[in-house]
Amino acid sequence: MAERHRFAINIRKGDLSADTVAEALQRLLTDKSYSQNVKRLSEMVKKKPVSPDHLLVAWAEFVAEFKTLENLVPAGTKLNFIQYHSLDMFSLSFYILSLCFCSAYSFKMVIFVMDLSNSQLLYNVRVAEALAGAGHDVTLALIAPQADRDSSAVKIPENIRVYRVNATIQFSRKEMEEKQAQFAFKETSGWRLAQRISIQTSTIVDICRATLRQKEFLNWLERERFDLAYAHIFDVCTVGLVHVAKIPSWIWLSSGSVVDYVAYVVGIPTIPSYVPPWMMEQAGEMNFYQRTKSLIGHGLIKFFWRRLIANPETALFREMISADFPDLLDLAAKCPLIMANTNDFYEIPRPTLAKVVNIGGVGMTTRDVKPLPKKIEEIMQKGDGVVLFSFGSVAAAHQMPKEWKVIFMETFKKLQNLQFLVRYEKDDLNDILPKNVHLFQWLPQSDILQHPKTKAFITHGGYNSVQ
């Protein structure tokens, strides 16, 4: 996405070398079109007629008041493959009524959070802050699958209630980080992709099982009588929780764009010829080979997500809650509204539905810029500028392969006119660390990015980083 809009350069894992990193940095710093493009896009986002915070609050209040919104559910969600593609020669039409209404009521809301990373938690806290700031009673239900995870770096305001769900599984935080590093920093072969899908899907289903075992949580959820719930995008388990607790309405909340399996379930048209699967590295127009990959990829995602996540989770609800529990996919297809952490100006142009609301940048404003710590500010004033290096909380930089670390350090050493601020949690670079590279376990990323001396940002490309 960032590469397609020409404000970033994407270096694929297989192409990483000292030369490619140096070349990319030089292009970013010398080709003024990159900075011009990002400034223009930034101004467009800032001056968009309706702010993401307003969209979040207004639509949340709207759904909480009018509940199910059947008129926004496309008929295509109930069709089989032959009917959907009109292969039986019958045509079906439906109307989608686009509504916009803001109420002044105060509602009781719960946000289900899969507490797996600080970036996920931070996004949900921003959503909660915006809702609570509008006068609503907001609770974060933190589903915590790992006893050894430390989320203390993310501060939750006092006006937001927190309920922690002990959904501990055997897959520890340390083990998960090791697996993430294997997948994040190596080329994804067919076998490696299959292994990744197997681990991720089984982990998600295990977390759902552990959540359903918490009867105290399920009883609390029903007693609270929430008006509205936010289900996380990872699976359909929290969709089932909405039904169990008899919460009258809900919103599917995505920390990125609308993922493919959600699009399939709710009926968002997905055309493989120009809408690639979310795991496919592709920007802009696709050639014949890429369109073929896209078509196959969409088919595989739909098959595996249903078979490895949705169906097993439905079986769990029928085993642990009620034998006649509805199919979770049927419940999901009736989703009243979807909120996605993206923006129309940098998302891939694609067909959508009136029930999809983009709230990218919610809770993020330039007014939040704070003075930098003295040590960092002193570094900012050295040389011609600063490059920020951070791979976020999901792909920790210290878990990079040794050869990657050498590549980056050698490249940075050649650029003595620049200072490099690197988020890095270990001390294993002492032997190769250049004088112009400064390691920090934590960095005020947003404040640094808005500093006038910041020239470039090296990132894994997550939505929190891009926005």
N, C-alpha and C positions, 0 to 999 in steps of 0.2 A: 504494500500500500504506500509506504513512504517513498519507496523507489519509484513507483509509478507516477507520483506527483513531483518527482525530481527535487526532493529536499533531503534525500539520503542515498547512500550507496550501499548495496547489499553485497557482502562478501560471503559466499557459500563456504561451508565447512571444508569441502574438498579443495577449495582454491586458496585457503589461508596460507600466507607466507609473508615474510618481511617485506617483500616487494609489493604484494597486493595491498597490504595495510598502508605502507608509505604512499603508494600511488593514490589510494582512496583519500587519505588525509590531504595530500597535496591538491587533489581535484576539489575537495570541499573548501579548502582555504583559498584557492586561487580563482576558481570559477564562481564569479559573483552571482550567477543565476541560482545556485543552491540557496544562498542566504536570502536572495530576493524572493524565491518561491516560498520559503518557509515563513518569511515575514508577511507576504501577501495572504497565505493560507491562515496564518495566525490572526491577522486582522479580520478576515472573513468570519472565522469562528467567533471572535470576540463580538463582532457586530451583527451576528445572526439575529434576525428579528425576535426570536423567542429563545431565552436562555435555557440551558439544560436543567438548571435548578427549578425554573418555573414549570417546564414540561414534566419533570419528575413529580412535583407536588400536585400540580393541577390534574394530571392523569391519575395519580394515586387516589386523590379525593373522588374523582369521577367514577373510577372502578369500585371504590368502597361504597359509593352511594347506589350505583345502578347494578352492582353484582355481576351477573353472568355475561352480559353483552352478547347474547346469541346472534344478534344481527351483524357481528363482526367475525363470526366463525364461517369460513367459506365452505360451501357444500362439498368441495373436493376432498375434505378430510375423511369423508365417509365412503369414498369410491374405491373400488379395487383398481388394479393396474389397467385392465381393459377399459373400464368405464372412464377412468381418469384421462386416458389418451384417446377417448372417443373411438376405440377400435371396434365397438359394436354399432357404430354409425349413429348413435343417439347423441344429441347435443344437450348439454345442461348449462343453464345460465344462472347466475346468482348476483345479487346486489350487495354491495358493501356500503353501509352508511357511515360516513366519516363524521364523527361528533366531537365537539370541543365544548366543555363546560367546566366551570370552576365553582366549587362550593366553599362555603365558609365554615363547614362543620369540622369538629375535631373527631378523629377516628383513632381506633386502637389497632396498631399494626405490629406484625411480627416479621422479621427478616431471617430466613434460614441461611446460615453461613457454614459452608464446608471449610473449617479452620485448618487449612493445609499449608498456607503461606501468608506472609505479611502483606503481600500485594493484594491477595484476595480479600483479606480482612480489612485492609485500608479502604478499598473501594466500597465495601459494604458499610463501613463506618461513615464514609462521606454521604452515601445515600441516606443513612439513618439521621445524620446531622441535618441534612436539608429538610427532611420530613419533620423532625422534632422542632426545628427552627420555625416551621410553619404552624406550630401549635399542636401537633399530633403526639399521641402516646406511643412511643416506639420501643420495641424490645428486640435485641439481637439474640437469636437462639444459636449459639456457637456449638456446632456439632464437631467435637474434638476426637479424632480417631487415634491421636498419638500422644501418649502420656509424657513423652520427652520433648515435645515441641514448646518453644519459648516464644510467646507472642507479646511480651511486655513492651516491645519497642513501639507498638501501635497503641496510642492513647485513645481511650473511649470516653467521650464527655459524660459528665455526671447526669445529664438530663436524658441519657439513653440507658434503659435497663438492659441487663445481660443475664441470660440463662444459659449455663454451660451444660452441655449434654455429653456425658461420658460414653462415647462410642468407640472405645479403645479396641484396636485390632492388633494382631501380632506383628504387622508390618511397621516397624519403628521409624521415627523421623530420620535417624542416621541411615538406615537401610534405604529409605526412599530417596535421600539425597545422593547416595551412591548410585542408585539406578538412574536417577535423573541425569547425573553427570555422564553416565555411559551413553545415554540417548542424546543428550544435548550437544556433546562435543565430538560426536562421530557421525560419519555419513550413515544414513538410514537405508540399509539393504532390505530386501524383502523379508529375510529371516529376522532381522533385528526389529523391523516394523511389527511383524507378527508377535514377537516376544513382548514388545512394548504394549501392544493392544491387549494381550493376555494378562499382563501384570496389572495394567490400569483398570481394566474392566472387572477383574476378580477383586481388586482392592475396593472399588466403588460398591460392588454388591456386598462385600463383607462389612463395609461401613453402614450400609442400609440395614443389614441384619443386626448389627450391634446397636443401632439406633432404636429399632423396634423392640429390642429387649428391655429398653428403659421405660418400664411401665409408669414410673413416677412422672417422667417427662410427658408421656402420652396423656396421662390424666391431667397434668398441669395445663397442657396445651388446650385441652377441651374446656377446662374450667375457666380459662382466661377469656373465652368468648371474644376472640379477635374479630374485627371487622374486615381485615384485609391481611393477606400473607404474601410474602415475596419468596418464591421458590428458586433455589439456585439452579444453574444451567447444567450441572454435571450429569444429572440423571433424572429419573422420575420418582425417586423415593419421597422427596419433599412434596411432590404433587399428591402422592398417596396420603401424606400426613395432613394435608389440607382437608382431604375428604374424611379422614379419621376424626379430626377435631371439629368437623362441621363448620369450618370457616367459610362464610358465604361467598367470598370472592378472592382472587389471587392474581399475581403478576409473575410472569417468568422473567427473572432478572439475569442478564448476561454481563459478565465482566469484560467482554470484548464485543465483537460483532455477533449477529445471530448465527449460531453454529448450524451445520448442515442438518443434523438429525432433528433439531427443533423445527427447522424450515419444513422438513418432510412431514412431520407430525401435524403441524397446524395449517399446512396447505400453502405455504409461500412458494410460488413458482421458482423452480431451480433449473435453469437451462444450462446443461454442461458445456455447451459450445462457447459460452463466454462467462460463466460463473464457475470457477474451479473449486474443488473441494478445499476445505480450510487447512488441510495438512499439505497441500500441494504448493510448492514454491513456484509461483507464477504471477506475473504482473502484466496487465495490458492484453493485447490481442494474442490469441494462441494459434499455433500452426496445427497441421493435421495430427501430428504425433501427440502434441499436448492436449488437443481436444479428445483424442482417444483415451489418454490417461485420465482426463477429467471425467469422461463418461464411465469408465471402469471404476474410478475412485468413488464417485457418488453411489454407484450400485453396491460396492463393498461396504461403505460406511452405513448405508441404510440396512443392509443385511446383518452386519456384525453388531451394530448398536441394538437392534431389536432382539437378536438372538442372545447376545452376551450380557446385556444390561436390562433392557425393558422387560423382557419375558421372565428372567430370573427374579427380578424385583417384584413383579406381579405375583409370582409363585410364593415369595416370602410373605407378602401381605395376606395371601390366602391360607398360608400355613400358620402365621403368627397372630393375625388379626381376625379374619373371618373367611370361611371357606367360599363364600359367595362374593368376595370382594371384587369390585369392578376391575376390568383390565386397565392398567395404568395408562396405556396408550390412548384408550377411549377418554379417560379423564383429561389427559394432556391435550387431546385434540380440541377440547372445549375451552382452552386457555383464553380468558377474556382479553389479556393484553401482554405484550412483550416489551421490555425495556432493555436497550442494548447500549453498552458503553462505547459508542462510536459516533461519528458525525457525518452527515450527508456529504460534506465537502471533501472528505478523504476516504470514504468508504467506496468499495467497488460499485459502480452504478448497476443496479439489478432490479428486477421486479420485486415488489413488496406488497404488504397489506396495510390497511388502515390501522390495524391493531398493533403495528410495530412502531415504537417511539424511540428515537435515538437520543440518548441523554449524555453523550460523550463529553467529558470535561465537568461533570457535575461536582460541585464543591471545590472546584479549582479556579481561583481568580488571581490576577496579578496583585490584588490588594493584600494577599497573604504573604508577600515577600518579606522576609525578615533579614536583619543584618547577619552577615556570616560570622562564625567564630573567628577570633583574632588570628589564630594560626592559619586558617584557610584564607582569610582576607589578605594576609601578607603574601601568601603564595600567588594569589590572584593578581597581585600588582607586579609580579616579576615578568620579565621578557615581553613577548608580543601578545601573549594571551594564554588561555588555559583550555585543555581538552579534558572533558569528563569521561571517565570509563567506569561503567557499571552494568552488570548483567542481571540486576534485580535479585529477588529473593528465591526465585525458582532455579536459576542456573548460576550457582555460586562460582565466582571467578577462580577461587583457590582450587576448585576441582577440575580446572582445565588440564589437558595433557601437558606434560613437561615441555614438549616441542612448541605448543602454543604459547606458553609463558615466555620461552626464549624468543619466539618471533616478535611478540609485542614489545618486550623489553629492548631488544636490539633496534626495533623500528623507532621507539620513543627516544632512544639514546642518540639517534641521528638527527633528531629535531630539537636541538638545544635551544632554539628560540622560543619553544613552547614549554609550558609546565603541564604535567599530567596528574590529575587527581583520580586515584584509582580506589574503588571500593573493593577491599580484599581482607579476608578474615584470618589469614594465617601469616606466619613470619618465615616462609620458606623461600623468599626471593632475595635474601640479603646478599648472596654471592653474585647476582646478576642485576641488581637494582641500580639504574642510572640515577644521577644526582637530581635530574629534573622530573623524577617520578616519585610521587608521595602517596603512601598507602594509608587508608583509613578503614576501620571496620564499619563505620557508618558515615554517610555524607548527606547533608541537607540538599538533596538533588534538585528540588524545585527552585530553591533560592539560588543555587549555583547556575542553573540553566538560564535564569533571568538576569544574571550578572552581565554587565556590558563587556567584560574581558573574556567571556566564554566564547570560544571559536567553533567548537565541534563537540559531538557527543557520540561515544562508541557504546552501543547498547545491543541487547539481544532482541530488541524490537517489540517488547511488550506494550500493551495499550497505555499503562500508567506512564511509561517512559515517553512514548510518542506524543501523548497529549499534554 
